[in-house]
Structure formats: structure tokens, C-alpha cells
């Protein structure tokens, strides 16, 4: 009996096993299906734009799109000295045609990115070009503007005809290509972006630390209160959180200005004789940003601290640990996930700050977003804006990896 | 997130997408810069235009920016007449976004200030970046008179305000260094001129405060943070009227004026009516009514003469003011703004 029944049982077990696996697979597919909308959302609104931005940072399509014949002719030219008459004729004819079609503006702007003044030069040349050029095209161009006899202009045009460029990324790193194509540092008066990147990281780091120092005791106090009282105090933390960023930044200007209440109060107390400069400089930026971002540090810390049973500290003390040792060895380690989460939140948010430094900072306190906005909105140099954004993205990713290594990303949590 | 405070963490995302179906036949659309300015335009131009011609108007407003214009220039147009700033006029015209204007229908080029005439646009207002101070803080005859005074911290101690960035800053530095207003762009086009401007700024670097938004200079003057500042003229007059301030504009010190223009979008389906509106808004009898509502100057020479005498002194185009002004050189700044912005920031970081 037993021997006869065994195969049946095996078949039955195998059947059950298959059914279980099938059900498991179905569950997995269902779960996967449920995440699809989010995945699609992330793809369309997050990954594709980032990809587009990275592409914009190296795109060099202007001349190729607007003047295809000229781009082909320049591509075929060897780039040595001045081009032959036929290449010059093709370029001149395409210039004229693009100008007539009112499409030359983008090419002119592109050249101006490399040599200030070339926008007007190119538009001016195109405006004066005759319908058909008799004889030497190069001479005709040079008659309009002698700069057309410069080999450097023609080399620039050839470079601009290529589909991709590293110009913007190099510029965002304060680098440029020399006449021979070698990479070198930009002159000191144009080399500003690395400085601005460091400044951005420096301000963000300080704000993160300041938030931590201020938020930790506050969160501790909140966590040790009865929930009813804690909620009331929490409102005070969150009220500014719900107030417009602009209003809060403007309020700091009023508070910190030379004849503002803080300076008046300090003078009245006799602590200072002349008003302190606390706004329109780095001090103002740090104060205002710390205030604006404080809730992002308080909330995760509070959440984590709420979850630590009070008995732990009592147990540590009853085992003979002095208060500070008990805090350091029992309480602090348990709040690390909150510190990790809060610090990451505040740091990442600070890095993209724009309007607060613009309003309360001086000329030397603007963060990288200010310049991204400048290139996007004011000069429409999207290549440069994308390059700066890409550099920022890479810097943040690198920092995140270091952070994950040092803090341990599994340790980041909110309780 | 485990938090015992339920009411504090309500989810709050409600996205409502209102998809406007484009109407096949729509009314003529005019787009301007909104706020008090567009309110004044409505009273002076838009409502009287509909009354006179029977053409109904729809208004829209925007914050300038060539990116927005590029989007609007694609496909079937939803904007017809648009007010643009000087750089957008140049760039947009080069990119073919605007319809060339029929200047005969506008009364000919000679009827307008030179700077208001462009192939694609007609100037509609003149506004200025000027030097302002609080008249209440200075005794008679002791107020600053010139940009040289602006840079003289010995004679006038205290902080000065300038706009953050090189535009409308380097020009004033040169004026402060003795360059006559009409020559500033000539000097600024040379490397020595740029060096000279930065050297002048350097001389009072610690006393400079950089403003960002047009609303800041009057506020900073009022709070006593600044003794003098560059500012937009309309903001100063508005502060005097609404907050009873005694701010003064040092017109004779020299100032930079800019012109906002009206353009007709090339993809407008009703260009004829659009041109009619542009002509109406450029007619002297209409233009001259605007300064009483908001202190911007007209561009039509006849309109300038007809501005009521009690408001004329507040406008950049009053003859006694205009002789000290220099037209903002849009071509220079379109070419050089990025380079000089880099230079400005490297200077600020030193």
C-alpha cells in the first residue's frame, strides 16, 4: 500500500508545488502590475527629462539643422588655414538663406557662446550679403567684416558644425579648449563655476549641520513631552513650514537689516555700538536657509525619538551609566537613522536653493541654481544650463555614494 | 513614517488638469506684463479700442522670457499682440517669431523716438533705471547730484544699492568715473572700459548691497538700509504716491532707459485686427493718457508733448530728463551678458 501510494503522493506534491509557484508568480506579476503606473510616471517625468538634460549639455545641433549645406561643406574641409572658395561660397549662400528664413538667430547665439560679439557679427554679415556672390566668396565676406579672414573663425565654424560639443561641460568645469584642441583652464576672470559649485556645497553643508545642532535638542524635548503638548509645540515647528518661502525670506530681511529689530535690540542692550551687517551677505543666507529647512530635520528626528522606549535610558542608568554615557551609548545610536534621514533631506534640498539666497544674499552668495536660472531664462543658453545641472547632478550622486558608504544607507530611516 | 501626530501628515496632492480645448474662432488676444501696469493699459487702450472698433479683446499676461515666446510661436497662434522687452524684440525678430510692421500705418518712423523703431516692433513705453535717494534724509542742497557722488563714500557715508549682475551696473560705474552717459557703451565695448568699470565698483565694494527684485530698492531706502540706490523709476514714484515717501530721482545724474515694444506674432490668425490694435495703442492721443496712470514715458513724439505737466517730470521722456538718458544697448548686452556675468561673479568672489 505504502509503496503503491508513494508515486501518487509525489505527483500530488509536485502538483501542489507547481500550483504554489504559479500562485506566487501571479502574485508577483500583480504586485509588479501595481507598480507599473509609478514606473511609467518616473520614466516620463523623471528619467526622460534627466536624459534630455544630459543630452542638451552636449548637443551642438544648431548649425547642422539651420545650415545643412554649410555644415556638410565645413565637415569636408580639412580645417587648415582658410577654406577654399567653394566652401566659403556654400557657407555664404547658406548664411544668406538662413537669414532670409529667419532661422539664423540660433546659430548666431551659438557662436556667441564661444566668442562674445560673434552674434552681431554673423547677423550683420548675413544682412549685408548680396543675393548671389560674384567671384571670390571669401573676399566678399571679408569685405563685409574683416574677421572672415581669420582662420580661427573658420575653425570655430567647423567645430560648430559637428553634432556634439564638450564646450558647455568644459565651461561648467572652468575649462576650455585651446587653439590646438588641448584642454586648459579658463582665464581667472571667466573661471567661476567650480567656485560656485564649492560654494553651493559649503553653504548646504553648513545649513545641514546648523539644522542638526538646532533640531536635535528640540526633537528630544518634543519626544519627551506628552503627545498632547508635543502636538501643540509641533504646530510651531510646522507653521513656518506652511508659510510661503518668499514671505519667510522677506521676513528675515526685515528682521536682520541695519535698522531692524535685532540690531536695534542689540544696540539697546549695549552689546554693540554700530549695527551688524547680517543680511545681503553670507550670514543672512545661512540664517534664512537654516530657518526654512529646520522642519525637515526636526520631523525625522522626532519620529525616530518617539520610537525609542523610555525604558532604555532608565535601564542604562540603573546599570550604572552616568547620564551622558547613557545618552551617548544607548540613545544616540538609536537616533542615527533619523539623523541620517534628516541630514540627507536638508542637504539635498539646500543644494537646489535659489530664491532665498537671491533675496537675502549678496553678489558672492549665489548658489548654482541661480546660474542655471540665469542661463535658462535670461540668456537662453540651455546648453550651459544643462551642463551646470549635469555637473550638480554628478556631484550630488558622488556625495550620496560617499554618504551611503559612511553612514550606511540601510541606517537612514524615519522610525 | 511612524509619527503619533495624525493631523500633521495629511496627504495633499490633488492634481487637476484643466485641458482647454482650443477654440476655432477666438477673440483678438493681447498679452502684457500684468499688475498695475496692465490695469492702466486696460483703461487707456483696451476698453476704448473695443468701444471704438467693436473688436472684442481677450487679455493675457506673462513675465517675459524668450523661452515662453518660442513656445507661443509654434503652431496655430493663441497670442496676437504681445508686449516684449528689448532683448526679446531683437531675438524674436531674428528668429522670425514676429510679423514685420507696416510703419506707414503707424504714422511713419519719424513720429517716434529713434530707439522705439524696429522692423518687428514699435516701442510703447519708456522706463528707466535711475539713481534714487530719500529726500527726507538730506538737507536742502546737500543731496547727491551725480553718479560721482554715488561712488563718493567720504562725502556721503552709507550703503549703496545696485542691481545684482553686470547689466545696468557697469554703465553706472562708468558714469561715476566721469564717462558721459552717451559714451558709456562705447567705453564698455573695450577691455579697458570693462576694467575701468570694475575698478570703480571695487572702490566701494564693501559699501554695496545688491538688489534682485524691482520692489527691493524702495523698501531698502525706506528702511534706512541704503542712502542711495539704482532703481526702476516707476517703483520710486509709486512708493512716493502710495507710501507718502519723499524719494527723489536724480535725473540729471544720468540714467539708462529701456523700451518695451508691441509686436504682432507671425502665427497670429488675425494679423489685420492685431495691427489695428497696435496702431491704436501707438496713436499720440491714446499714448499720452498712460503716464497719468503709471509713470512710464510714451514713445510717440507728439504724445510726449501732450503728457499732462503735473506727471511729465516723473517720466523719463520729459525733455528735461531725456537729455540725460542713454538708451540701453540691447545688442551690446545680448552679445556680452554671459561673458560679463562671469567676470562680475569672479570679481564678486574675490
Interface residues (C-beta under 8 A of the other chain):
Chain A: X101 X102 X103 X104 X105 X106 X108 X109 X112 X113 X116 X117 X118 X119 X120 X123 X188 X189 X190 X191 X192 X195 X196 X199 X227 X230 X231 X234 X238 X254 X257 X258 X259 X260 X280 X299 X300 X302 X303 X306 X307 X358 X359 X362 X363 X364 X366 X371 X374 X375 X376 X377 X378 X379 X380 X381 X384 X414 X415
Chain B: X1 X2 X3 X4 X5 X7 X8 X65 X66 X67 X91 X93 X94 X95 X96 X159 X164 X208 X209 X210 X212 X213 X216 X220 X223 X224 X225 X331 X334 X335 X336 X337 X338 X339 X341 X342 X343 X344 X345 X346 X347 X348 X349
